[in-house]
Amino acid sequence: MLSGSTLLSMALVIPPSPLPNTRYARVPASDLDAAYAIEAAGYPADEAATREKLDFRLKHAGDYFWGAYSEHGALLGFVCGTLTKAETLTEESMSEHDADGSTLCIHSVVTLTALRRKGLGQWMVRAYRASVAALPTPPRRVVLMCKEPLVQFYSRAGFELIGPSGVVHGQDPWLLMSADDASRWID
């Protein structure tokens, strides 16, 4: 008999990576320190998730914590999120996971600094879309916050700009983006 994770991986159609010998997989708890190092280097200190928040997301929302790995098993970047019953990203959804929620809030899309602007981030978002769409019960809606310079990046990945976010996180204003019906995300 096949395990749920085997069945899930069989259903995924991950687009080709822009980097040779890169694989896409769920991030295990053993990679928490690597994920935290990437997060801390990728975001300003007042915006980066704490190690504790990443640990919470790994433990409670592991189905929504995926990463890109080198051929040697090094974590190159990751995308993580949590579910909420709310229709949009809220202050509470930044710190909680409601397994019965139908809105997926993406909290981090981040790569090693040396790998930025090489297509890895876009590939990770597309691979994330495929992994989320293949879940037995995909979320009805996916939302994220980004800054203005990243609107085009997320638009190319299938998100639509909603407008200013009501969440205050760090010093700069954030914009809310959304993609409805994750089950239709498979390209």
C-alpha positions in Angstrom: 0.0 0.0 0.0 1.2 3.5 -0.8 1.5 6.2 1.8 -0.3 9.5 1.5 2.9 11.3 0.8 3.8 8.8 -1.9 0.3 9.2 -3.5 0.7 13.0 -3.3 4.1 13.0 -4.9 2.8 10.8 -7.7 0.0 13.3 -8.4 2.4 16.3 -8.7 3.5 17.6 -11.9 6.3 20.0 -11.0 7.6 22.3 -13.8 11.2 22.0 -14.7 13.6 23.8 -12.4 15.7 26.7 -13.7 18.7 25.2 -11.7 20.1 21.8 -12.6 19.5 18.8 -10.3 17.0 20.7 -8.0 14.2 18.9 -6.4 11.1 20.1 -4.7 9.9 18.5 -1.5 8.2 19.0 1.9 10.6 20.6 4.3 11.2 18.3 7.3 11.6 19.5 10.9 15.3 18.6 10.6 15.7 21.6 8.2 14.3 24.2 10.6 17.7 25.8 11.2 18.4 26.0 7.5 15.0 27.5 6.8 15.4 30.0 9.6 18.8 31.1 8.2 17.3 31.6 4.8 14.3 33.5 6.2 16.6 35.8 8.4 18.8 36.6 5.5 15.9 37.2 3.1 13.8 39.6 5.0 14.4 42.7 7.1 14.7 41.8 10.8 11.2 43.4 11.6 9.6 41.3 8.9 11.3 37.9 9.1 9.5 35.0 10.8 11.0 34.0 14.1 12.5 30.5 14.4 9.6 29.7 16.7 7.0 30.7 14.0 8.8 28.6 11.4 8.9 25.7 13.9 5.1 26.1 14.5 4.4 26.1 10.8 6.5 23.0 10.2 4.8 21.1 13.1 1.2 22.2 12.5 1.1 23.1 8.8 3.7 20.8 7.3 1.5 20.1 4.2 2.0 23.8 3.3 5.8 24.0 3.9 7.8 23.1 0.8 11.3 23.7 -0.3 13.8 23.5 -3.2 16.8 21.3 -2.5 20.1 20.9 -4.2 21.3 17.5 -5.5 23.3 17.2 -2.2 20.2 17.8 0.0 20.9 21.5 0.9 17.8 23.7 1.3 17.9 26.4 -1.3 14.7 28.2 -0.5 11.1 27.5 0.6 7.5 28.6 0.5 5.3 28.2 3.6 1.8 29.0 4.7 -1.0 28.3 7.1 -4.8 27.8 6.7 -7.4 30.1 8.1 -11.2 30.2 8.1 -11.0 33.9 7.3 -11.3 35.1 3.7 -8.1 37.1 3.9 -4.7 37.3 5.7 -5.0 38.7 9.2 -2.7 39.4 12.1 -4.0 36.2 13.7 -3.4 34.0 10.6 0.3 35.0 10.7 0.6 33.0 13.9 -2.1 30.3 13.7 -3.0 27.4 11.6 -6.7 26.2 11.4 -6.6 22.8 9.7 -10.3 23.3 8.8 -9.7 26.6 7.0 -10.2 27.0 3.3 -8.0 30.0 2.8 -4.2 29.4 2.5 -2.1 32.3 3.7 1.4 32.2 2.2 3.8 33.7 4.7 7.2 33.2 3.1 8.6 32.8 -0.4 12.4 33.0 0.1 15.6 31.7 -1.5 19.3 31.8 -0.6 20.5 35.3 -1.4 23.0 34.0 -4.0 20.1 32.4 -5.9 17.9 35.4 -6.3 16.9 36.5 -9.8 17.8 33.1 -11.2 14.1 31.9 -11.6 14.2 29.7 -8.5 11.5 31.8 -6.6 9.1 31.7 -9.5 9.7 28.0 -9.9 9.1 27.4 -6.2 5.8 29.3 -6.3 4.7 27.3 -9.4 5.7 24.0 -7.7 3.9 25.1 -4.5 0.8 25.7 -6.6 1.0 22.2 -8.0 1.6 20.6 -4.5 -1.3 22.6 -2.9 -3.7 21.8 -5.8 -2.9 18.1 -5.5 -3.9 17.9 -1.8 -7.0 15.8 -1.0 -8.8 19.0 0.0 -7.1 22.0 -1.7 -7.8 25.4 -0.3 -10.5 27.4 -1.9 -8.5 30.6 -1.9 -4.8 31.5 -1.5 -3.6 34.9 -0.3 -0.3 36.5 0.3 1.1 39.9 1.1 3.9 41.5 -0.8 5.5 44.8 -1.4 4.9 46.8 -4.6 8.1 45.7 -6.5 7.0 42.0 -6.2 3.4 42.4 -7.6 4.6 41.4 -11.1 6.5 38.4 -9.8 3.3 37.1 -8.1 1.1 38.1 -11.0 3.2 35.9 -13.3 2.5 33.0 -10.8 -1.3 33.5 -11.1 -2.1 35.9 -8.3 -4.2 39.0 -8.7 -3.7 42.3 -6.8 -6.5 43.0 -4.4 -5.2 46.2 -2.8 -3.5 47.4 0.4 -3.3 44.9 3.1 -4.8 45.6 6.5 -1.9 43.8 8.2 0.9 45.9 9.6 4.1 43.9 9.5 7.4 45.9 9.6 7.8 49.4 8.5 6.7 49.3 4.8 3.1 49.0 3.6 2.1 45.6 2.2 -0.3 44.7 -0.7 -2.7 41.8 -0.7 -2.8 39.4 -3.6 -5.1 36.4 -4.1 -5.7 33.4 -6.3 -9.0 31.6 -6.0 -9.7 27.9 -6.4 -6.4 26.2 -5.9 -7.7 23.0 -7.5 -7.5 24.8 -10.9 -3.9 25.8 -10.3 -2.3 22.9 -12.1 -0.8 24.3 -15.2 
